[in-house]
Amino acid sequence: MIAETETIPEDGGINEGINEGINEGIKSLLTYIENNPGERIKVIALEIKRPAKTIERWIRKLRDDGKIEFRGSKKTGGYYLRRAHL
C-alpha cells in the first residue's frame, strides 16, 4: 500500500529500464546489419543470440524509421542500411 505522501513515477519506474534494453538491442542490430550487410533474420538471430521474433520486431521498427531496407528476392535477399538521401 502507498502512503498518501508517496508518489509513483508515471511509468512505474519499470519501463525506463525495459526501454533502455530494447533501444540497446535495436542499436546492436543496426550495428550488426552495418557490419554484415545482406544477412537474413535467421542468421542475425543466431549471431546476436536473440529470438527471431524479437529480431523481426526490431527490423520492423528500423524499416519504419527508414534506417534499413530489404533488398533482393524473398528467398535470397537480406537487410541493408539505407543509403543517405542527397
Distance bins in CASP14 RR format, pairs under 12 A and 6 or more apart:
PFRMAT RR
TARGET T0000
AUTHOR 0000-0000-0000
RMODE 2
METHOD distances of the structure
MODEL  1
1 8 0 0 0 0 0 1 0 0 0 0 0
2 8 1 0 0 1 0 0 0 0 0 0 0
2 12 0 0 0 0 0 1 0 0 0 0 0
7 13 0 0 0 0 0 1 0 0 0 0 0
8 14 0 0 0 0 0 1 0 0 0 0 0
9 15 0 0 0 0 1 0 0 0 0 0 0
9 16 0 0 0 0 1 0 0 0 0 0 0
9 17 0 0 0 0 0 1 0 0 0 0 0
10 16 0 0 0 0 0 1 0 0 0 0 0
11 17 0 0 0 0 1 0 0 0 0 0 0
11 18 0 0 0 0 1 0 0 0 0 0 0
11 19 0 0 0 0 1 0 0 0 0 0 0
11 20 0 0 0 0 0 1 0 0 0 0 0
12 18 0 0 0 0 0 1 0 0 0 0 0
13 19 0 0 0 0 0 1 0 0 0 0 0
13 20 0 0 0 0 0 1 0 0 0 0 0
14 20 0 0 0 0 0 1 0 0 0 0 0
14 21 0 0 0 0 0 1 0 0 0 0 0
15 21 0 0 0 0 0 1 0 0 0 0 0
15 22 0 0 0 0 1 0 0 0 0 0 0
15 23 0 0 0 0 0 1 0 0 0 0 0
16 22 0 0 0 0 0 1 0 0 0 0 0
16 23 0 0 0 0 0 1 0 0 0 0 0
17 23 0 0 0 0 1 0 0 0 0 0 0
17 24 0 0 0 0 1 0 0 0 0 0 0
18 24 0 0 0 0 0 1 0 0 0 0 0
18 25 0 0 0 0 0 1 0 0 0 0 0
19 25 0 0 0 0 0 1 0 0 0 0 0
19 26 0 0 0 0 0 1 0 0 0 0 0
20 26 0 0 0 0 0 1 0 0 0 0 0
20 27 0 0 0 0 0 1 0 0 0 0 0
21 27 0 0 0 0 1 0 0 0 0 0 0
21 28 0 0 0 0 1 0 0 0 0 0 0
21 29 0 0 0 0 0 1 0 0 0 0 0
21 50 0 0 0 0 0 1 0 0 0 0 0
21 54 0 0 0 0 0 1 0 0 0 0 0
21 58 0 0 0 0 0 1 0 0 0 0 0
22 28 0 0 0 0 0 1 0 0 0 0 0
22 29 0 0 0 0 0 1 0 0 0 0 0
22 50 0 0 0 0 0 1 0 0 0 0 0
22 54 0 0 0 0 1 0 0 0 0 0 0
22 57 0 0 0 0 1 0 0 0 0 0 0
22 58 1 0 0 1 0 0 0 0 0 0 0
22 61 0 0 0 0 1 0 0 0 0 0 0
23 29 0 0 0 0 0 1 0 0 0 0 0
23 30 0 0 0 0 0 1 0 0 0 0 0
23 58 0 0 0 0 0 1 0 0 0 0 0
23 61 0 0 0 0 0 1 0 0 0 0 0
23 62 0 0 0 0 0 1 0 0 0 0 0
24 30 0 0 0 0 0 1 0 0 0 0 0
24 31 0 0 0 0 0 1 0 0 0 0 0
24 48 0 0 0 0 0 1 0 0 0 0 0
24 50 0 0 0 0 0 1 0 0 0 0 0
24 58 0 0 0 0 0 1 0 0 0 0 0
25 31 0 0 0 0 1 0 0 0 0 0 0
25 32 0 0 0 0 1 0 0 0 0 0 0
25 44 0 0 0 0 0 1 0 0 0 0 0
25 48 0 0 0 0 1 0 0 0 0 0 0
25 49 0 0 0 0 0 1 0 0 0 0 0
25 50 1 0 0 1 0 0 0 0 0 0 0
25 54 0 0 0 0 1 0 0 0 0 0 0
25 55 0 0 0 0 1 0 0 0 0 0 0
25 57 0 0 0 0 0 1 0 0 0 0 0
25 58 1 0 0 1 0 0 0 0 0 0 0
25 59 0 0 0 0 0 1 0 0 0 0 0
25 61 0 0 0 0 0 1 0 0 0 0 0
25 62 0 0 0 0 0 1 0 0 0 0 0
26 32 0 0 0 0 0 1 0 0 0 0 0
26 33 0 0 0 0 0 1 0 0 0 0 0
26 48 0 0 0 0 0 1 0 0 0 0 0
26 50 0 0 0 0 0 1 0 0 0 0 0
26 54 0 0 0 0 0 1 0 0 0 0 0
26 55 0 0 0 0 0 1 0 0 0 0 0
26 57 0 0 0 0 1 0 0 0 0 0 0
26 58 1 0 1 0 0 0 0 0 0 0 0
26 59 0 0 0 0 1 0 0 0 0 0 0
26 60 0 0 0 0 0 1 0 0 0 0 0
26 61 1 0 0 1 0 0 0 0 0 0 0
26 62 1 0 0 1 0 0 0 0 0 0 0
26 63 0 0 0 0 0 1 0 0 0 0 0
26 64 0 0 0 0 0 1 0 0 0 0 0
26 65 0 0 0 0 1 0 0 0 0 0 0
26 67 0 0 0 0 1 0 0 0 0 0 0
26 68 0 0 0 0 0 1 0 0 0 0 0
27 33 0 0 0 0 0 1 0 0 0 0 0
27 34 0 0 0 0 0 1 0 0 0 0 0
27 48 0 0 0 0 0 1 0 0 0 0 0
27 58 0 0 0 0 1 0 0 0 0 0 0
27 61 0 0 0 0 0 1 0 0 0 0 0
27 62 0 0 0 0 0 1 0 0 0 0 0
27 67 0 0 0 0 0 1 0 0 0 0 0
28 34 0 0 0 0 0 1 0 0 0 0 0
28 35 0 0 0 0 0 1 0 0 0 0 0
28 36 0 0 0 0 0 1 0 0 0 0 0
28 44 0 0 0 0 0 1 0 0 0 0 0
28 47 0 0 0 0 0 1 0 0 0 0 0
28 48 1 0 0 1 0 0 0 0 0 0 0
28 49 0 0 0 0 0 1 0 0 0 0 0
28 50 0 0 0 0 1 0 0 0 0 0 0
28 54 0 0 0 0 0 1 0 0 0 0 0
28 55 0 0 0 0 0 1 0 0 0 0 0
28 58 0 0 0 0 1 0 0 0 0 0 0
28 62 0 0 0 0 0 1 0 0 0 0 0
29 35 0 0 0 0 0 1 0 0 0 0 0
29 36 0 0 0 0 0 1 0 0 0 0 0
29 39 0 0 0 0 0 1 0 0 0 0 0
29 41 0 0 0 0 0 1 0 0 0 0 0
29 44 1 0 0 1 0 0 0 0 0 0 0
29 45 0 0 0 0 1 0 0 0 0 0 0
29 47 0 0 0 0 0 1 0 0 0 0 0
29 48 1 0 0 1 0 0 0 0 0 0 0
29 49 0 0 0 0 0 1 0 0 0 0 0
29 50 0 0 0 0 1 0 0 0 0 0 0
29 54 0 0 0 0 1 0 0 0 0 0 0
29 55 1 0 0 1 0 0 0 0 0 0 0
29 56 0 0 0 0 0 1 0 0 0 0 0
29 57 0 0 0 0 0 1 0 0 0 0 0
29 58 1 0 1 0 0 0 0 0 0 0 0
29 59 1 0 0 1 0 0 0 0 0 0 0
29 60 0 0 0 0 0 1 0 0 0 0 0
29 61 0 0 0 0 1 0 0 0 0 0 0
29 62 1 0 0 1 0 0 0 0 0 0 0
29 63 0 0 0 0 0 1 0 0 0 0 0
29 65 0 0 0 0 0 1 0 0 0 0 0
29 67 0 0 0 0 1 0 0 0 0 0 0
29 68 0 0 0 0 1 0 0 0 0 0 0
29 79 0 0 0 0 1 0 0 0 0 0 0
29 81 0 0 0 0 0 1 0 0 0 0 0
30 36 0 0 0 0 0 1 0 0 0 0 0
30 37 0 0 0 0 0 1 0 0 0 0 0
30 44 0 0 0 0 0 1 0 0 0 0 0
30 48 0 0 0 0 0 1 0 0 0 0 0
30 55 0 0 0 0 0 1 0 0 0 0 0
30 58 0 0 0 0 1 0 0 0 0 0 0
30 59 0 0 0 0 1 0 0 0 0 0 0
30 61 0 0 0 0 0 1 0 0 0 0 0
30 62 1 0 0 1 0 0 0 0 0 0 0
30 63 0 0 0 0 0 1 0 0 0 0 0
30 65 0 0 0 0 1 0 0 0 0 0 0
30 66 0 0 0 0 0 1 0 0 0 0 0
30 67 1 0 0 1 0 0 0 0 0 0 0
30 68 1 0 0 1 0 0 0 0 0 0 0
30 79 0 0 0 0 1 0 0 0 0 0 0
30 80 0 0 0 0 0 1 0 0 0 0 0
30 81 1 0 0 1 0 0 0 0 0 0 0
30 82 0 0 0 0 0 1 0 0 0 0 0
31 37 0 0 0 0 0 1 0 0 0 0 0
31 44 0 0 0 0 0 1 0 0 0 0 0
31 47 0 0 0 0 0 1 0 0 0 0 0
31 48 0 0 0 0 1 0 0 0 0 0 0
31 58 0 0 0 0 0 1 0 0 0 0 0
31 62 0 0 0 0 0 1 0 0 0 0 0
31 67 0 0 0 0 0 1 0 0 0 0 0
31 68 0 0 0 0 0 1 0 0 0 0 0
31 81 0 0 0 0 0 1 0 0 0 0 0
32 38 0 0 0 0 0 1 0 0 0 0 0
32 39 1 0 0 1 0 0 0 0 0 0 0
32 41 0 0 0 0 0 1 0 0 0 0 0
32 43 0 0 0 0 1 0 0 0 0 0 0
32 44 1 0 0 1 0 0 0 0 0 0 0
32 45 0 0 0 0 0 1 0 0 0 0 0
32 46 0 0 0 0 0 1 0 0 0 0 0
32 47 1 0 0 1 0 0 0 0 0 0 0
32 48 1 0 1 0 0 0 0 0 0 0 0
32 49 0 0 0 0 0 1 0 0 0 0 0
32 50 0 0 0 0 0 1 0 0 0 0 0
32 55 0 0 0 0 1 0 0 0 0 0 0
32 58 0 0 0 0 0 1 0 0 0 0 0
32 59 0 0 0 0 0 1 0 0 0 0 0
32 62 0 0 0 0 0 1 0 0 0 0 0
32 68 0 0 0 0 0 1 0 0 0 0 0
32 79 0 0 0 0 1 0 0 0 0 0 0
32 80 0 0 0 0 0 1 0 0 0 0 0
32 81 0 0 0 0 0 1 0 0 0 0 0
33 39 1 0 0 1 0 0 0 0 0 0 0
33 40 0 0 0 0 0 1 0 0 0 0 0
33 41 0 0 0 0 0 1 0 0 0 0 0
33 43 0 0 0 0 0 1 0 0 0 0 0
33 44 1 0 0 1 0 0 0 0 0 0 0
33 47 0 0 0 0 0 1 0 0 0 0 0
33 48 0 0 0 0 0 1 0 0 0 0 0
33 55 0 0 0 0 0 1 0 0 0 0 0
33 58 0 0 0 0 0 1 0 0 0 0 0
33 59 0 0 0 0 1 0 0 0 0 0 0
33 62 1 0 0 1 0 0 0 0 0 0 0
33 63 0 0 0 0 0 1 0 0 0 0 0
33 67 0 0 0 0 1 0 0 0 0 0 0
33 68 1 0 1 0 0 0 0 0 0 0 0
33 69 0 0 0 0 0 1 0 0 0 0 0
33 70 0 0 0 0 0 1 0 0 0 0 0
33 71 0 0 0 0 0 1 0 0 0 0 0
33 78 0 0 0 0 1 0 0 0 0 0 0
33 79 1 0 1 0 0 0 0 0 0 0 0
33 80 1 0 0 1 0 0 0 0 0 0 0
33 81 1 0 0 1 0 0 0 0 0 0 0
33 82 0 0 0 0 0 1 0 0 0 0 0
34 62 0 0 0 0 0 1 0 0 0 0 0
34 67 0 0 0 0 1 0 0 0 0 0 0
34 68 0 0 0 0 1 0 0 0 0 0 0
34 79 0 0 0 0 0 1 0 0 0 0 0
34 80 0 0 0 0 1 0 0 0 0 0 0
34 81 1 0 1 0 0 0 0 0 0 0 0
34 82 0 0 0 0 0 1 0 0 0 0 0
35 44 0 0 0 0 0 1 0 0 0 0 0
35 47 0 0 0 0 0 1 0 0 0 0 0
35 48 0 0 0 0 0 1 0 0 0 0 0
35 79 0 0 0 0 0 1 0 0 0 0 0
35 80 0 0 0 0 0 1 0 0 0 0 0
35 81 0 0 0 0 0 1 0 0 0 0 0
36 43 0 0 0 0 1 0 0 0 0 0 0
36 44 1 0 0 1 0 0 0 0 0 0 0
36 46 0 0 0 0 0 1 0 0 0 0 0
36 47 1 0 0 1 0 0 0 0 0 0 0
36 48 0 0 0 0 1 0 0 0 0 0 0
36 68 0 0 0 0 0 1 0 0 0 0 0
36 78 0 0 0 0 0 1 0 0 0 0 0
36 79 0 0 0 0 1 0 0 0 0 0 0
36 80 0 0 0 0 1 0 0 0 0 0 0
36 81 0 0 0 0 0 1 0 0 0 0 0
37 43 0 0 0 0 0 1 0 0 0 0 0
37 44 0 0 0 0 0 1 0 0 0 0 0
37 68 0 0 0 0 1 0 0 0 0 0 0
37 69 0 0 0 0 0 1 0 0 0 0 0
37 70 0 0 0 0 0 1 0 0 0 0 0
37 71 0 0 0 0 1 0 0 0 0 0 0
37 72 0 0 0 0 0 1 0 0 0 0 0
37 77 0 0 0 0 0 1 0 0 0 0 0
37 78 0 0 0 0 1 0 0 0 0 0 0
37 79 1 0 0 1 0 0 0 0 0 0 0
37 80 1 0 1 0 0 0 0 0 0 0 0
37 81 1 0 0 1 0 0 0 0 0 0 0
37 82 0 0 0 0 0 1 0 0 0 0 0
37 83 0 0 0 0 0 1 0 0 0 0 0
38 44 0 0 0 0 1 0 0 0 0 0 0
38 68 0 0 0 0 0 1 0 0 0 0 0
38 69 0 0 0 0 0 1 0 0 0 0 0
38 70 0 0 0 0 1 0 0 0 0 0 0
38 71 1 0 0 1 0 0 0 0 0 0 0
38 72 0 0 0 0 1 0 0 0 0 0 0
38 76 0 0 0 0 1 0 0 0 0 0 0
38 77 1 0 0 1 0 0 0 0 0 0 0
38 78 1 0 1 0 0 0 0 0 0 0 0
38 79 1 0 1 0 0 0 0 0 0 0 0
38 80 1 0 1 0 0 0 0 0 0 0 0
38 81 0 0 0 0 1 0 0 0 0 0 0
39 45 0 0 0 0 1 0 0 0 0 0 0
39 46 0 0 0 0 1 0 0 0 0 0 0
39 47 1 0 0 1 0 0 0 0 0 0 0
39 48 0 0 0 0 0 1 0 0 0 0 0
39 55 0 0 0 0 0 1 0 0 0 0 0
39 59 0 0 0 0 0 1 0 0 0 0 0
39 68 0 0 0 0 0 1 0 0 0 0 0
39 70 0 0 0 0 0 1 0 0 0 0 0
39 71 0 0 0 0 0 1 0 0 0 0 0
39 76 0 0 0 0 0 1 0 0 0 0 0
39 77 0 0 0 0 1 0 0 0 0 0 0
39 78 1 0 0 1 0 0 0 0 0 0 0
39 79 1 0 0 1 0 0 0 0 0 0 0
39 80 0 0 0 0 1 0 0 0 0 0 0
39 81 0 0 0 0 0 1 0 0 0 0 0
40 46 0 0 0 0 0 1 0 0 0 0 0
40 47 0 0 0 0 0 1 0 0 0 0 0
40 52 0 0 0 0 1 0 0 0 0 0 0
40 55 0 0 0 0 1 0 0 0 0 0 0
40 56 0 0 0 0 0 1 0 0 0 0 0
40 59 0 0 0 0 0 1 0 0 0 0 0
40 70 0 0 0 0 1 0 0 0 0 0 0
40 71 0 0 0 0 0 1 0 0 0 0 0
40 72 0 0 0 0 0 1 0 0 0 0 0
40 73 0 0 0 0 0 1 0 0 0 0 0
40 74 0 0 0 0 0 1 0 0 0 0 0
40 75 0 0 0 0 1 0 0 0 0 0 0
40 76 0 0 0 0 1 0 0 0 0 0 0
40 77 1 0 0 1 0 0 0 0 0 0 0
40 78 1 0 1 0 0 0 0 0 0 0 0
40 79 1 0 0 1 0 0 0 0 0 0 0
40 80 0 0 0 0 0 1 0 0 0 0 0
41 47 0 0 0 0 0 1 0 0 0 0 0
41 48 0 0 0 0 0 1 0 0 0 0 0
41 50 0 0 0 0 0 1 0 0 0 0 0
41 51 0 0 0 0 0 1 0 0 0 0 0
41 52 1 0 1 0 0 0 0 0 0 0 0
41 53 0 0 0 0 1 0 0 0 0 0 0
41 54 0 0 0 0 0 1 0 0 0 0 0
41 55 1 0 1 0 0 0 0 0 0 0 0
41 56 1 0 0 1 0 0 0 0 0 0 0
41 57 0 0 0 0 0 1 0 0 0 0 0
41 58 0 0 0 0 1 0 0 0 0 0 0
41 59 1 0 0 1 0 0 0 0 0 0 0
41 60 0 0 0 0 0 1 0 0 0 0 0
41 68 0 0 0 0 0 1 0 0 0 0 0
41 70 0 0 0 0 1 0 0 0 0 0 0
41 74 0 0 0 0 0 1 0 0 0 0 0
41 77 0 0 0 0 0 1 0 0 0 0 0
41 78 0 0 0 0 1 0 0 0 0 0 0
41 79 1 0 0 1 0 0 0 0 0 0 0
42 48 0 0 0 0 0 1 0 0 0 0 0
42 50 0 0 0 0 0 1 0 0 0 0 0
42 51 0 0 0 0 0 1 0 0 0 0 0
42 52 1 0 0 1 0 0 0 0 0 0 0
42 53 0 0 0 0 0 1 0 0 0 0 0
42 55 0 0 0 0 1 0 0 0 0 0 0
42 56 0 0 0 0 0 1 0 0 0 0 0
42 78 0 0 0 0 0 1 0 0 0 0 0
42 79 0 0 0 0 0 1 0 0 0 0 0
43 50 0 0 0 0 0 1 0 0 0 0 0
43 52 0 0 0 0 1 0 0 0 0 0 0
43 55 0 0 0 0 1 0 0 0 0 0 0
43 77 0 0 0 0 0 1 0 0 0 0 0
43 78 0 0 0 0 1 0 0 0 0 0 0
43 79 0 0 0 0 0 1 0 0 0 0 0
44 50 0 0 0 0 1 0 0 0 0 0 0
44 51 0 0 0 0 0 1 0 0 0 0 0
44 52 0 0 0 0 1 0 0 0 0 0 0
44 54 0 0 0 0 0 1 0 0 0 0 0
44 55 1 0 1 0 0 0 0 0 0 0 0
44 56 0 0 0 0 1 0 0 0 0 0 0
44 58 0 0 0 0 1 0 0 0 0 0 0
44 59 0 0 0 0 1 0 0 0 0 0 0
44 62 0 0 0 0 0 1 0 0 0 0 0
44 68 0 0 0 0 0 1 0 0 0 0 0
44 78 0 0 0 0 1 0 0 0 0 0 0
44 79 1 0 0 1 0 0 0 0 0 0 0
45 51 1 0 0 1 0 0 0 0 0 0 0
45 52 1 0 1 0 0 0 0 0 0 0 0
45 53 0 0 0 0 1 0 0 0 0 0 0
45 54 1 0 0 1 0 0 0 0 0 0 0
45 55 1 0 1 0 0 0 0 0 0 0 0
45 56 0 0 0 0 1 0 0 0 0 0 0
45 57 0 0 0 0 0 1 0 0 0 0 0
45 58 0 0 0 0 0 1 0 0 0 0 0
45 59 0 0 0 0 0 1 0 0 0 0 0
46 52 0 0 0 0 1 0 0 0 0 0 0
46 55 0 0 0 0 1 0 0 0 0 0 0
47 55 0 0 0 0 1 0 0 0 0 0 0
48 54 0 0 0 0 1 0 0 0 0 0 0
48 55 1 0 0 1 0 0 0 0 0 0 0
48 58 0 0 0 0 1 0 0 0 0 0 0
48 59 0 0 0 0 0 1 0 0 0 0 0
49 55 0 0 0 0 0 1 0 0 0 0 0
50 56 0 0 0 0 0 1 0 0 0 0 0
50 57 0 0 0 0 1 0 0 0 0 0 0
50 58 0 0 0 0 1 0 0 0 0 0 0
50 59 0 0 0 0 0 1 0 0 0 0 0
51 57 0 0 0 0 1 0 0 0 0 0 0
51 58 0 0 0 0 0 1 0 0 0 0 0
52 58 0 0 0 0 0 1 0 0 0 0 0
52 59 0 0 0 0 0 1 0 0 0 0 0
53 59 0 0 0 0 0 1 0 0 0 0 0
53 60 0 0 0 0 0 1 0 0 0 0 0
54 60 0 0 0 0 0 1 0 0 0 0 0
54 61 0 0 0 0 0 1 0 0 0 0 0
55 61 0 0 0 0 0 1 0 0 0 0 0
55 62 0 0 0 0 0 1 0 0 0 0 0
55 68 0 0 0 0 0 1 0 0 0 0 0
55 79 0 0 0 0 1 0 0 0 0 0 0
56 62 0 0 0 0 0 1 0 0 0 0 0
56 63 0 0 0 0 0 1 0 0 0 0 0
56 70 0 0 0 0 0 1 0 0 0 0 0
56 79 0 0 0 0 0 1 0 0 0 0 0
57 63 0 0 0 0 0 1 0 0 0 0 0
57 64 0 0 0 0 0 1 0 0 0 0 0
58 64 0 0 0 0 0 1 0 0 0 0 0
58 65 0 0 0 0 0 1 0 0 0 0 0
58 67 0 0 0 0 0 1 0 0 0 0 0
58 68 0 0 0 0 1 0 0 0 0 0 0
58 79 0 0 0 0 0 1 0 0 0 0 0
59 65 0 0 0 0 0 1 0 0 0 0 0
59 66 0 0 0 0 0 1 0 0 0 0 0
59 67 0 0 0 0 1 0 0 0 0 0 0
59 68 1 0 0 1 0 0 0 0 0 0 0
59 69 0 0 0 0 0 1 0 0 0 0 0
59 70 0 0 0 0 1 0 0 0 0 0 0
59 78 0 0 0 0 0 1 0 0 0 0 0
59 79 1 0 0 1 0 0 0 0 0 0 0
59 80 0 0 0 0 0 1 0 0 0 0 0
60 66 0 0 0 0 0 1 0 0 0 0 0
60 67 0 0 0 0 0 1 0 0 0 0 0
60 68 0 0 0 0 0 1 0 0 0 0 0
60 70 0 0 0 0 0 1 0 0 0 0 0
60 79 0 0 0 0 0 1 0 0 0 0 0
61 67 0 0 0 0 1 0 0 0 0 0 0
61 68 0 0 0 0 1 0 0 0 0 0 0
62 68 1 0 1 0 0 0 0 0 0 0 0
62 69 0 0 0 0 1 0 0 0 0 0 0
62 70 0 0 0 0 0 1 0 0 0 0 0
62 79 0 0 0 0 1 0 0 0 0 0 0
62 80 0 0 0 0 0 1 0 0 0 0 0
62 81 0 0 0 0 1 0 0 0 0 0 0
62 82 0 0 0 0 1 0 0 0 0 0 0
63 69 1 0 0 1 0 0 0 0 0 0 0
63 70 1 0 0 1 0 0 0 0 0 0 0
63 71 0 0 0 0 0 1 0 0 0 0 0
63 78 0 0 0 0 0 1 0 0 0 0 0
63 79 0 0 0 0 1 0 0 0 0 0 0
63 80 0 0 0 0 0 1 0 0 0 0 0
63 81 0 0 0 0 0 1 0 0 0 0 0
63 82 0 0 0 0 1 0 0 0 0 0 0
64 82 0 0 0 0 0 1 0 0 0 0 0
65 81 0 0 0 0 0 1 0 0 0 0 0
65 82 0 0 0 0 1 0 0 0 0 0 0
66 79 0 0 0 0 0 1 0 0 0 0 0
66 80 0 0 0 0 0 1 0 0 0 0 0
66 81 0 0 0 0 1 0 0 0 0 0 0
66 82 1 0 1 0 0 0 0 0 0 0 0
66 83 0 0 0 0 0 1 0 0 0 0 0
66 84 0 0 0 0 0 1 0 0 0 0 0
66 85 0 0 0 0 1 0 0 0 0 0 0
67 79 0 0 0 0 0 1 0 0 0 0 0
67 80 0 0 0 0 0 1 0 0 0 0 0
67 81 1 0 0 1 0 0 0 0 0 0 0
67 82 1 0 0 1 0 0 0 0 0 0 0
67 83 0 0 0 0 0 1 0 0 0 0 0
67 84 0 0 0 0 0 1 0 0 0 0 0
68 78 0 0 0 0 1 0 0 0 0 0 0
68 79 1 0 1 0 0 0 0 0 0 0 0
68 80 1 0 0 1 0 0 0 0 0 0 0
68 81 1 0 1 0 0 0 0 0 0 0 0
68 82 1 0 0 1 0 0 0 0 0 0 0
68 83 0 0 0 0 0 1 0 0 0 0 0
69 77 0 0 0 0 0 1 0 0 0 0 0
69 78 0 0 0 0 1 0 0 0 0 0 0
69 79 1 0 0 1 0 0 0 0 0 0 0
69 80 1 0 1 0 0 0 0 0 0 0 0
69 81 0 0 0 0 1 0 0 0 0 0 0
69 82 1 0 1 0 0 0 0 0 0 0 0
69 83 0 0 0 0 1 0 0 0 0 0 0
70 76 0 0 0 0 0 1 0 0 0 0 0
70 77 1 0 0 1 0 0 0 0 0 0 0
70 78 1 0 1 0 0 0 0 0 0 0 0
70 79 1 0 1 0 0 0 0 0 0 0 0
70 80 1 0 0 1 0 0 0 0 0 0 0
70 81 0 0 0 0 0 1 0 0 0 0 0
70 82 0 0 0 0 0 1 0 0 0 0 0
71 77 1 0 0 1 0 0 0 0 0 0 0
71 78 1 0 0 1 0 0 0 0 0 0 0
71 79 1 0 0 1 0 0 0 0 0 0 0
71 80 1 0 1 0 0 0 0 0 0 0 0
71 81 0 0 0 0 0 1 0 0 0 0 0
71 82 0 0 0 0 0 1 0 0 0 0 0
71 83 0 0 0 0 0 1 0 0 0 0 0
72 78 1 0 0 1 0 0 0 0 0 0 0
72 79 0 0 0 0 0 1 0 0 0 0 0
72 80 0 0 0 0 1 0 0 0 0 0 0
END
